[in-house]
């Protein structure tokens, strides 16, 4: 079974009581993939 790309840009969020994590996976026109990770503190 072959995997097929459905989306060229996706983002996932992981939300907890004390912190939020975001991960973005981006593919450009040439097929190069970039992964970006951002961490943040949750403010009450």
N, C-alpha and C positions, 0 to 999 in steps of 0.2 A: 504494500500500500504506500503510495506516494503522498507526502504532505503538500498541500497547496496553500499559498499565501492568500488570505482573504482581505487583510487590512495592512497597509504600509505603515500606519502609525497607531499605536495602542498605548493606553495608560492604565495603570492599576493603582488603587489607593488602599492602604491598610490603616484603618483608624482605630486607635485605642484611647483609653481615658487620658493618658499622659502624653502621647505622641501621635503624629501622623507621618506616614511614609508614602511617597509617591515614586513610581518607577515608570519611565517612558521608554518605549522601544520604537525607534524610527528607522525606516529604510529609505535611502535617497534613490534618485533615478538610476544611478550606476549599480545599485544593489548593495551598497555598503550599509551596514547596520550599526546604529549608535544606541547605547543604553545610557540613560540619565537617571540618577537616583537623587531624590531630595528628601531631607528629614526636617521635621518641624515639631515644635512643642505646641501642645493644645492649650489654649488659654481659656480659663473659666471666668 
